[in-house]
């Protein structure tokens, strides 16, 4: 984000009835089962998408047919990859972000690989260096932020929140929905954002205020955004009644671009002082049956062609110096000047204890 925000995300486009290209597979089976196979399998979270012509171009040039196995929200997908380490479901994993990177690295699910063109990736996204050079390849970036339904706040003559502190105020009681930090990447990113804002001694007190103010917690991003959030196309259809949701700074272009007719401004806004920076990575899975094909796929993911294709498919930003988001995307995108950030080492040290404490606070 991834986000991204996935965050980010393809599900946004799906919510407004646009079919984005995604291939699926039920696992690494016989046609992907040898080192010289012409099929390479990508394991990913549900937000993976690529333009049909871009994927076909890779397949034509490389000689590999790509299969994609979507494995749920990012947190769920990473956990499944850990459980299957040494005998992975595919050859490449895409979608582990900076909130979960240390968990994946510590569990040794990846084989290091120096992707062709890695020198084009901007240095601020090269977090792999902290865990072992080339252990993973940075693919995209984005900001996890609270989104708001512009129409709701206009109709209620209420100013939308802009900061973490605002979310705990009485006028926003029972308006916010967020994702489970134990299973969802944006949910975890939001938790880490509050920890970065309020510190080790203050974030739990802040969450107690959110709970008292009626925050709703659901399992994953799709449910939060496409069912509970009143501002998304999917939420409107599903009767969503929460005008605040943890999602991505890239939600506005997703909603606007796939609306018919296209509006002058997006119906979704971003509370820019609630954001946490996300970087997503891909890696060659340890035990990959088609290692050669997996390496070719990783090269492709940081190619200029793929990097410039991402914004209008996965609603994330490129990480290479030569790739730029198209004007159609940047027209509606919200740029966050100073998102919250946390070092991967600090995340690795505290994440599990923070999630445990968070769970006890919100699940009472």
C-alpha positions as CSV (number, residue, x, y, z in Angstrom):
1,X,0.0,0.0,0.0
2,X,-0.6,-1.5,0.3
3,X,-1.8,1.2,1.2
4,X,-2.2,-0.3,0.0
5,X,-3.9,0.2,-0.1
6,X,-4.4,-3.0,-2.0
7,X,-3.5,0.0,0.8
8,X,-5.0,-0.3,-2.5
9,X,-7.5,-2.1,-3.8
10,X,-9.1,-4.4,-6.4
11,X,-12.1,-5.1,-4.2
12,X,-13.0,-1.4,-4.5
13,X,-13.2,-1.8,-8.2
14,X,-15.2,-5.0,-7.9
15,X,-17.6,-3.2,-5.6
16,X,-18.7,-0.9,-8.3
17,X,-19.2,-3.6,-10.8
18,X,-16.0,-3.5,-12.8
19,X,-14.4,-6.8,-13.7
20,X,-10.7,-6.6,-13.2
21,X,-8.5,-9.3,-14.5
22,X,-7.5,-12.0,-12.0
23,X,-6.5,-15.6,-12.6
24,X,-7.0,-18.2,-9.9
25,X,-5.6,-21.6,-9.1
26,X,-6.3,-24.2,-6.5
27,X,-2.7,-24.8,-5.6
28,X,0.6,-25.8,-6.9
29,X,-0.4,-28.9,-8.8
30,X,1.1,-31.0,-11.5
31,X,1.4,-28.4,-14.2
32,X,3.5,-26.2,-11.8
33,X,5.3,-29.1,-10.3
34,X,8.7,-29.2,-12.0
35,X,11.7,-26.9,-12.2
36,X,11.3,-26.6,-16.0
37,X,7.5,-26.2,-16.0
38,X,6.0,-23.5,-18.2
39,X,3.5,-22.6,-15.4
40,X,4.5,-20.3,-12.5
41,X,2.1,-19.9,-9.6
42,X,1.7,-16.7,-7.7
43,X,0.2,-16.8,-4.2
44,X,-1.4,-13.5,-3.1
45,X,-4.0,-11.8,-1.0
46,X,-7.3,-11.1,-2.6
47,X,-6.4,-7.7,-4.0
48,X,-4.0,-8.9,-6.7
49,X,-4.9,-7.7,-10.2
50,X,-3.2,-6.9,-13.5
51,X,-4.3,-5.7,-16.9
52,X,-4.9,-8.6,-19.3
53,X,-2.6,-7.2,-22.0
54,X,0.2,-6.6,-19.5
55,X,0.0,-10.2,-18.2
56,X,-0.1,-11.6,-21.7
57,X,2.9,-9.6,-22.7
58,X,4.9,-11.2,-19.8
59,X,3.7,-14.6,-20.7
60,X,4.6,-14.2,-24.3
61,X,8.1,-12.8,-23.6
62,X,8.9,-15.2,-20.8
63,X,7.2,-18.4,-22.0
64,X,5.6,-18.9,-18.7
65,X,1.9,-19.2,-18.0
66,X,0.9,-17.4,-14.8
67,X,-1.6,-18.9,-12.3
68,X,-2.7,-17.0,-9.3
69,X,-3.9,-18.4,-6.0
70,X,-5.7,-15.8,-3.9
71,X,-5.6,-16.6,-0.2
72,X,-7.7,-14.1,1.6
73,X,-6.7,-10.9,3.4
74,X,-3.0,-10.2,3.6
75,X,-2.7,-11.4,7.2
76,X,-4.4,-14.6,6.5
77,X,-2.4,-15.2,3.4
78,X,0.9,-14.7,5.2
79,X,-0.2,-17.1,8.0
80,X,-1.0,-19.8,5.4
81,X,2.3,-19.3,3.7
82,X,4.1,-19.8,7.0
83,X,2.1,-23.0,7.7
84,X,3.0,-24.4,4.3
85,X,6.7,-23.4,4.4
86,X,9.0,-25.8,2.7
87,X,6.1,-27.2,0.7
88,X,4.5,-24.0,-0.6
89,X,1.3,-23.6,-2.6
90,X,3.2,-21.7,-5.3
91,X,6.4,-20.2,-6.5
92,X,6.1,-16.5,-5.5
93,X,4.3,-14.8,-2.7
94,X,3.0,-11.3,-3.2
95,X,1.4,-9.1,-0.6
96,X,3.5,-9.3,2.6
97,X,3.8,-5.8,3.9
98,X,6.0,-3.9,6.4
99,X,3.6,-4.8,9.2
100,X,4.2,-8.5,8.8
101,X,7.5,-8.7,7.0
102,X,9.6,-9.7,10.0
103,X,7.2,-12.6,10.7
104,X,7.6,-13.9,7.2
105,X,11.4,-13.5,7.3
106,X,11.7,-15.1,10.8
107,X,9.8,-18.1,9.6
108,X,12.1,-18.4,6.6
109,X,9.4,-18.8,3.9
110,X,11.5,-17.0,1.3
111,X,14.7,-17.8,-0.7
112,X,16.7,-14.7,-1.4
113,X,16.8,-13.5,-4.9
114,X,18.2,-10.3,-6.5
115,X,15.5,-9.3,-9.0
116,X,16.6,-7.8,-12.3
117,X,16.2,-4.1,-12.1
118,X,16.3,-3.9,-8.2
119,X,18.6,-0.9,-8.5
120,X,15.6,1.1,-9.8
121,X,13.6,0.6,-6.6
122,X,13.8,3.8,-4.5
123,X,16.0,3.3,-1.4
124,X,13.2,4.2,1.1
125,X,11.3,1.1,0.2
126,X,14.3,-1.3,0.4
127,X,13.4,-2.6,3.9
128,X,14.6,-6.1,2.8
129,X,18.1,-4.8,3.6
130,X,17.2,-4.8,7.3
131,X,16.4,-8.5,7.2
132,X,18.9,-9.9,4.7
133,X,19.6,-8.3,1.3
134,X,17.3,-9.4,-1.5
135,X,15.2,-11.6,1.0
136,X,12.2,-10.0,-0.6
137,X,11.5,-7.5,-3.4
138,X,9.6,-4.2,-2.8
139,X,6.6,-3.9,-5.2
140,X,4.3,-1.1,-4.2
141,X,3.5,1.4,-1.5
142,X,0.4,3.3,-0.2
143,X,-1.1,4.7,3.0
144,X,-3.6,3.0,5.3
145,X,-6.0,5.8,6.4
146,X,-9.5,6.4,7.7
147,X,-11.9,7.2,4.8
148,X,-15.1,9.1,5.2
149,X,-18.4,9.3,3.3
150,X,-18.6,12.9,2.1
151,X,-22.4,12.8,1.5
152,X,-23.1,11.6,5.1
153,X,-21.1,14.5,6.6
154,X,-22.6,17.0,4.3
155,X,-26.2,15.9,5.0
156,X,-25.5,15.9,8.8
157,X,-23.7,19.3,8.6
158,X,-20.8,17.7,10.5
159,X,-17.2,18.3,9.7
160,X,-15.4,15.0,9.0
161,X,-12.6,13.9,11.4
162,X,-9.1,14.6,10.3
163,X,-7.0,13.1,13.0
164,X,-6.8,10.1,15.4
165,X,-7.9,12.3,18.3
166,X,-11.0,13.4,16.4
167,X,-12.2,9.7,16.1
168,X,-12.7,9.5,19.8
169,X,-14.8,12.6,20.0
170,X,-18.6,12.2,20.9
171,X,-19.8,13.6,17.6
172,X,-18.3,10.5,15.8
173,X,-19.8,7.9,18.2
174,X,-20.8,4.7,16.4
175,X,-19.5,5.9,13.0
176,X,-16.2,4.1,12.6
177,X,-15.6,0.5,11.4
178,X,-12.1,-1.0,11.3
179,X,-10.6,-4.4,10.6
180,X,-9.3,-7.1,13.0
181,X,-5.6,-6.3,13.7
182,X,-4.9,-10.0,14.2
183,X,-6.0,-11.1,10.7
184,X,-6.1,-8.0,8.5
185,X,-3.2,-5.9,7.1
186,X,-5.1,-2.6,7.2
187,X,-6.4,-3.4,10.6
188,X,-2.9,-4.0,11.9
189,X,-1.6,-0.9,10.1
190,X,-4.2,1.2,11.8
191,X,-3.2,-0.2,15.2
192,X,0.5,0.5,14.5
193,X,-0.5,4.0,13.4
194,X,-2.1,4.7,16.8
195,X,1.0,3.2,18.5
196,X,3.2,5.5,16.5
197,X,1.0,8.5,17.4
198,X,0.5,7.8,21.1
199,X,3.5,5.7,22.0
200,X,3.9,2.5,24.0
201,X,2.2,4.0,27.1
202,X,-0.6,5.8,25.4
203,X,-2.1,3.7,22.6
204,X,-4.1,1.4,24.8
205,X,-5.8,4.4,26.5
206,X,-6.6,5.7,23.1
207,X,-8.2,2.4,22.1
208,X,-10.3,2.4,25.2
209,X,-11.7,5.7,24.1
210,X,-12.4,4.3,20.6
211,X,-14.2,1.3,22.1
212,X,-16.3,3.6,24.4
213,X,-17.1,5.6,21.3
214,X,-18.6,2.7,19.5
215,X,-15.8,1.5,17.1
216,X,-16.9,-1.6,15.2
217,X,-14.4,-4.4,14.4
218,X,-14.9,-6.8,11.6
219,X,-12.7,-9.6,10.2
220,X,-11.3,-8.0,7.0
221,X,-11.1,-5.1,4.6
222,X,-13.7,-6.4,2.2
223,X,-16.4,-6.7,4.9
224,X,-15.5,-3.3,6.4
225,X,-15.4,-1.4,3.1
226,X,-17.9,-3.1,0.9
227,X,-20.5,-4.0,3.5
228,X,-20.2,-1.7,6.5
229,X,-19.0,1.6,4.9
230,X,-21.8,3.8,3.7
231,X,-19.6,5.7,1.2
232,X,-18.6,2.8,-1.0
233,X,-20.7,1.6,-3.9
234,X,-20.7,-1.9,-2.3
235,X,-21.7,-0.4,1.1
236,X,-24.6,1.5,-0.4
237,X,-26.0,-1.7,-1.9
238,X,-25.4,-3.7,1.2
239,X,-27.0,-1.1,3.5
240,X,-23.8,-0.1,5.2
241,X,-24.4,2.5,7.9
242,X,-20.8,3.4,9.0
243,X,-19.5,6.6,7.3
244,X,-16.0,6.1,8.6
245,X,-13.8,3.1,7.7
246,X,-10.2,2.1,7.9
247,X,-9.0,1.7,4.2
248,X,-6.5,3.5,2.0
249,X,-5.6,6.9,0.7
250,X,-6.2,5.5,-2.7
251,X,-9.9,4.8,-2.1
252,X,-11.0,8.1,-3.7
253,X,-9.7,7.3,-7.2
254,X,-11.1,3.8,-7.0
255,X,-14.6,5.1,-6.3
256,X,-14.4,7.9,-8.8
257,X,-12.8,6.2,-11.7
258,X,-15.3,3.3,-11.7
259,X,-18.4,5.4,-11.2
260,X,-20.6,5.9,-14.2
261,X,-20.8,8.8,-14.9
262,X,-17.4,9.8,-13.5
263,X,-17.8,12.6,-10.9
264,X,-15.8,15.7,-10.7
265,X,-14.7,14.7,-7.2
266,X,-14.7,11.4,-5.4
267,X,-17.5,10.6,-3.0
268,X,-14.9,9.4,-0.5
269,X,-12.6,11.5,1.5
270,X,-9.4,10.8,3.5
271,X,-8.7,11.8,7.1
272,X,-5.0,12.6,6.3
273,X,-3.8,12.7,9.9
274,X,-4.8,9.1,10.5
275,X,-2.5,7.5,8.0
276,X,0.2,4.8,8.3
277,X,2.7,4.1,5.5
278,X,2.5,0.6,3.9
279,X,5.0,-1.1,1.6
280,X,4.2,-4.4,0.0
281,X,6.8,-7.0,-1.0
282,X,7.0,-10.2,-3.1
283,X,9.4,-13.1,-2.6
284,X,10.5,-16.4,-4.0
285,X,9.0,-19.1,-1.8
286,X,11.3,-21.6,-0.2
287,X,10.8,-24.9,-1.9
288,X,9.3,-23.4,-5.0
289,X,8.8,-26.1,-7.7
290,X,9.4,-23.6,-10.5
291,X,12.2,-21.5,-9.1
292,X,13.3,-20.3,-12.5
293,X,9.8,-19.1,-13.4
294,X,9.4,-17.5,-10.0
295,X,12.5,-15.4,-10.6
296,X,11.2,-14.3,-13.9
297,X,7.9,-13.3,-12.3
298,X,9.7,-11.2,-9.7
299,X,11.6,-9.5,-12.4
300,X,8.3,-8.7,-14.1
301,X,6.8,-7.3,-10.9
302,X,9.3,-4.4,-10.8
303,X,9.3,-3.8,-14.5
304,X,8.2,-0.4,-15.6
305,X,5.3,-2.0,-17.5
306,X,3.9,-3.7,-14.4
307,X,4.7,-0.8,-12.1
308,X,2.7,1.7,-14.2
309,X,-0.1,-0.8,-14.5
310,X,-0.7,-1.2,-10.8
311,X,-2.3,2.2,-9.9
312,X,-5.5,1.6,-11.9
313,X,-5.7,-2.1,-11.0
314,X,-4.6,-2.5,-7.3
315,X,-4.8,1.3,-6.4
316,X,-1.3,1.4,-5.1
317,X,1.8,3.5,-6.0
318,X,4.9,2.3,-7.8
319,X,8.2,2.0,-6.0
320,X,10.6,2.3,-8.9
321,X,12.2,5.6,-10.0
322,X,11.1,5.3,-13.6
323,X,7.4,4.4,-13.1
324,X,4.7,7.0,-12.7
325,X,1.0,6.7,-11.9
326,X,-1.3,7.7,-14.8
327,X,-3.1,11.0,-14.7
328,X,-6.5,9.4,-14.4
329,X,-5.3,8.0,-11.0
330,X,-3.5,11.1,-9.7
331,X,-6.5,13.3,-10.6
332,X,-8.4,11.8,-7.6
333,X,-5.6,10.5,-5.4
334,X,-5.0,12.0,-2.0
335,X,-1.4,12.6,-1.2
336,X,-0.5,12.2,2.4
337,X,2.4,14.6,3.4
338,X,3.5,13.0,6.6
339,X,2.0,9.5,7.3
340,X,2.9,7.7,10.5
341,X,5.8,5.3,10.2
342,X,7.4,2.7,12.4
343,X,10.7,0.9,11.9
344,X,10.3,-2.8,11.0
345,X,12.5,-3.7,14.0
346,X,10.1,-1.9,16.3
347,X,7.2,-3.7,14.7
348,X,8.9,-7.0,15.0
349,X,9.6,-6.4,18.7
350,X,6.1,-5.3,19.7
351,X,3.6,-6.6,17.1
352,X,2.5,-9.8,18.7
353,X,2.2,-8.3,22.2
354,X,0.4,-5.3,20.9
355,X,-2.1,-7.4,18.9
356,X,-2.7,-9.5,22.0
357,X,-3.4,-6.4,24.1
358,X,-5.5,-4.9,21.4
359,X,-7.6,-8.0,21.2
360,X,-8.3,-8.0,24.9
361,X,-9.4,-4.3,24.6
362,X,-11.8,-4.6,21.7
363,X,-13.2,-8.1,22.3
364,X,-14.5,-7.6,25.8
